[in-house]
Amino acid sequence: MLIEQGASYAGILGIGAYRPARVVPNSEIVDAIDSSDEWIQQRSGIKTRHIADDSETVVSMSVAAARDALAAARVDARQVDCVVVATVSHLLQTPSAATAIAHELGTDQAAAFDISAACAGFCHGIALASDLVRGGSARHVVVIGVERLSDITSPTDRGTAFIFADGAGAAVVGPSDTPAIGPVVWGSDGEQYDLIRQREDWRDAIAAEAPEIPHLVMRGNEVFRWAAFSMAKVAQQALDRAGLTVDDLDCFVPHQANNRITDAMARAMKLPSTVRIARDIIDAGNTSAASVPLALERMIRDGDAKSGDVALLIAFGAGLAYAAQVVTIP
Ligand SMILES: CC(C)(COP(=O)(O)OP(=O)(O)OC[C@H]1O[C@@H](n2cnc3c(N)ncnc32)[C@H](O)[C@@H]1OP(=O)(O)O)[C@@H](O)C(=O)NCCC(=O)NCCS
């Protein structure tokens, strides 16, 4: 039997993003949840978020973000062998969003599938893509994190309505001359799998007296404590596995869950003040699987992350699933 020879190293070759046009400030949502702009900003950091309209679907936002990433990477869609889409808000159970996206992008029948790892999905996708490229199963992989959380968030749920939002981010992963995606540190704490979840499954939702799309529910305080205490350790392990220390870092790009979680992680890791920290949550909210690539794209666009910089990515959420790795900025 012959075996595939992959690339020696894999790296992110380009990053892209799509942010829905409509910007919703806190003032538009506070009445329905008896809250205030001040409370939301102080507790989460969020000032505004982007909310998709009917034309901004999981597929259309993904295609826009992926085209952006392919252009940045200077890779033609026909060179893409695999499309991996991380999402929990593609409401058509089958076929996958990835197959439609691969077709619309103009790939030559690329392998395409969705993964469900909630907010940690994009970092799971980067780990998979890196191994596909190094294992020889694909030469170029498009990894997309995309959500339309507004479809599955109740506007009257005090614990989630101000947090969740919409958008898409994408990365092209391909061969690299140098190691540019470090070893992944990932896992799941299934004992706490109920902390963030779809309220009920589809059969129960449809059987209800007043059927509606089941929305997300979250035990925010417990999620907060888990993330703030456990995720800094995972981030540190990702650095250790890459053979680096905090002094080697240029950028820290954590899942944009809550600015206070980000602060707690930065403190616990003793990040030097020179490390630039992603704060996209302020005007993007928490976009689950899209949050890390959106934050990364923002840092590159704003000049906070330059080509060759070393960035630590970490994402975590429902499951409780998590994944972290060090990457080199393309
Ligand atoms: C959601 C979150 C901001 C709430 O903050 P918190 O400090 O945990 O808030 P609590 O639920 O303990 O409530 C504290 C107080 O605020 C009030 N409160 C809760 N939600 C509120 C809201 N939307 N507006 C105003 N007040 C609110 C509560 O009633 C409570 O009041 P009390 O002290 O008088 O009883 C926070 O738990 C969080 O960010 N959790 C993690 C969320 C997250 O990252 N999720 C995604 C992971 S992928």
The ligand as a MOL file (V3000), in Angstrom:
LIG
                    3D

  0  0  0     0  0            999 V3000
M  V30 BEGIN CTAB
M  V30 COUNTS 48 50 0 0 0
M  V30 BEGIN ATOM
M  V30 1 C -23.6460 36.4070 31.6920 0
M  V30 2 C -22.7480 37.1530 32.6440 0
M  V30 3 C -22.2280 38.4480 32.0350 0
M  V30 4 C -23.5790 37.5170 33.8840 0
M  V30 5 O -22.7480 38.1320 34.8320 0
M  V30 6 P -22.7320 37.5960 36.3110 0
M  V30 7 O -21.8480 38.5000 37.0630 0
M  V30 8 O -22.3860 36.1500 36.3040 0
M  V30 9 O -24.2420 37.8170 36.7080 0
M  V30 10 P -25.1770 36.9250 37.6520 0
M  V30 11 O -25.9470 35.9800 36.8090 0
M  V30 12 O -24.4060 36.3640 38.8180 0
M  V30 13 O -26.1200 38.0480 38.1920 0
M  V30 14 C -25.5950 39.1470 38.9620 0
M  V30 15 C -26.6940 40.1630 39.1230 0
M  V30 16 O -26.9650 40.7780 37.8260 0
M  V30 17 C -28.3570 40.6170 37.4980 0
M  V30 18 N -28.4470 40.3950 36.0660 0
M  V30 19 C -28.3250 39.2240 35.3900 0
M  V30 20 N -28.4550 39.4490 34.0670 0
M  V30 21 C -28.6560 40.7650 33.9210 0
M  V30 22 C -28.8370 41.5900 32.8060 0
M  V30 23 N -28.8540 41.1060 31.5650 0
M  V30 24 N -28.9790 42.9120 33.0210 0
M  V30 25 C -28.9790 43.4380 34.2530 0
M  V30 26 N -28.7970 42.6970 35.3590 0
M  V30 27 C -28.6450 41.3700 35.1860 0
M  V30 28 C -28.8150 39.4270 38.2800 0
M  V30 29 O -30.2130 39.5160 38.5310 0
M  V30 30 C -28.0200 39.5690 39.5630 0
M  V30 31 O -28.6280 40.5390 40.3890 0
M  V30 32 P -28.6210 40.3860 42.0090 0
M  V30 33 O -27.1830 40.4150 42.4070 0
M  V30 34 O -29.4020 41.5780 42.4580 0
M  V30 35 O -29.2760 39.0640 42.2640 0
M  V30 36 C -21.5500 36.2940 33.0860 0
M  V30 37 O -21.9920 35.2240 33.9010 0
M  V30 38 C -20.7930 35.7370 31.9370 0
M  V30 39 O -20.2440 36.4510 31.1240 0
M  V30 40 N -20.6660 34.4110 31.8790 0
M  V30 41 C -19.9320 33.7550 30.8720 0
M  V30 42 C -20.6690 33.9020 29.6130 0
M  V30 43 C -19.8960 33.3790 28.4920 0
M  V30 44 O -18.7470 33.6340 28.3720 0
M  V30 45 N -20.5720 32.6310 27.6710 0
M  V30 46 C -20.0720 32.1460 26.4980 0
M  V30 47 C -19.1090 31.1010 26.7230 0
M  V30 48 S -18.8460 30.4830 25.1820 0
M  V30 END ATOM
M  V30 BEGIN BOND
M  V30 1 1 1 2
M  V30 2 1 2 3
M  V30 3 1 2 4
M  V30 4 1 2 36
M  V30 5 1 4 5
M  V30 6 1 5 6
M  V30 7 2 6 7
M  V30 8 1 6 8
M  V30 9 1 6 9
M  V30 10 1 9 10
M  V30 11 2 10 11
M  V30 12 1 10 12
M  V30 13 1 10 13
M  V30 14 1 13 14
M  V30 15 1 14 15
M  V30 16 1 15 16
M  V30 17 1 15 30
M  V30 18 1 16 17
M  V30 19 1 17 18
M  V30 20 1 17 28
M  V30 21 1 18 19
M  V30 22 1 18 27
M  V30 23 2 19 20
M  V30 24 1 20 21
M  V30 25 1 21 22
M  V30 26 2 21 27
M  V30 27 1 22 23
M  V30 28 2 22 24
M  V30 29 1 24 25
M  V30 30 2 25 26
M  V30 31 1 26 27
M  V30 32 1 28 29
M  V30 33 1 28 30
M  V30 34 1 30 31
M  V30 35 1 31 32
M  V30 36 2 32 33
M  V30 37 1 32 34
M  V30 38 1 32 35
M  V30 39 1 36 37
M  V30 40 1 36 38
M  V30 41 2 38 39
M  V30 42 1 38 40
M  V30 43 1 40 41
M  V30 44 1 41 42
M  V30 45 1 42 43
M  V30 46 2 43 44
M  V30 47 1 43 45
M  V30 48 1 45 46
M  V30 49 1 46 47
M  V30 50 1 47 48
M  V30 END BOND
M  V30 END CTAB
M  END
